[in-house]
């Protein structure tokens, strides 16, 4: 079984957890231990996996102390959750990085098949390739959302590293990447050629300032995602515990937790990765809270995917100067979608419709004869 690659959680962590109050997460989480083996996953919804693979990191990455994270996470109090969590232990580095990718991809693929969401922590962000392959190997289209201060396209001649893993995904044949969205990029870290490529492929990107000013506008992006990948170098220096390779500007601790909750709320997100982690004590605490907010989001899911607008939705038709747009608002979650109609030029009587998540502002823009950018890019990708 693919889970056999994983090593159990250290007994010292379990010893500390045994001294905690009975209400904390550490007393209810199911743990892979040396003595008892793997927990029963039948009722588990989320599974934590530690990974130390960082040989393809662009920067030197210290081995992350997963046990320090566990001590912080285990002592948090859960919300009124109806989701069960398991800690499956750690994945050691393989003989080569490809060995690690293969093992992690197999683990994630297995968990996805039994409807368990893997939360992958540690290592460098090129491990996103392994998460992607767990989809593509089953011939599934994939939407990736990366919270990062860079796009991570190829730098010079490197095809795959912590700074260029997206090139590997884009160039894979056949590519099953449908959409890639970056949240939090900083313009002075991005080459013009990378911006041009994003435009050419009709991918989406949100600048750091926009994310800090209006984090709620990123929620529809997470609603479309299959994989969410956090590069923790996106944090400001203070929030990351002064990560050695961190930046003076970046996402603050409050906003990163909000983004994690948006990712959890998405009915479509089935994998979360947090990479390039700092070993500062304040960061262990922050990462524990990021995971907490993701779990909180999963608990609060609305079960609206796939979207069925035949009931529980209000339809709005907007007549613009050059086209008609149809919007739907959920009566349950109050969230918005817009309809994308794909017309065949060879058989103009045949139409197929798709729904794209959006904001109320997109609806208001359409009412003011402004075509929403998300609609335009989605139509070009189609």
Secondary structure, 3 states (H helix, E strand, C coil): CHHHHEECCCHHHHHHHCCCCCCEHHHCCEECECCCECCCCCCEEEEEEEECCCCCCCCCCCCCCHHHHHHHHHCCECCCCCCEEEEEEEECCCCCHHHHHHHHHHHHHHHHHCCCEEEEECCCHHHHHHHHHHHHCCCCCEEEEEECCCCCCCECCECCCCCCHHHHHHHCCCCCEEEEEEEEECHHHCCHHHHHHHHHCCCEEEEHHHHHHCHHHHHHHHHCCCEEEEEHHHEECCCCCCCCCCECCCECHHHHHHHHHHHHHCCCCCEEEEECCCCCHHHHHHHHHHHHHHHHHHHCCCCCCCCCCCCCEEEEEEECCCCEEEEEEECCCCCEEEEEEEECCCCCCCEEEEEEEECHHHHHHHHCCCCCHHHHHHHHHC
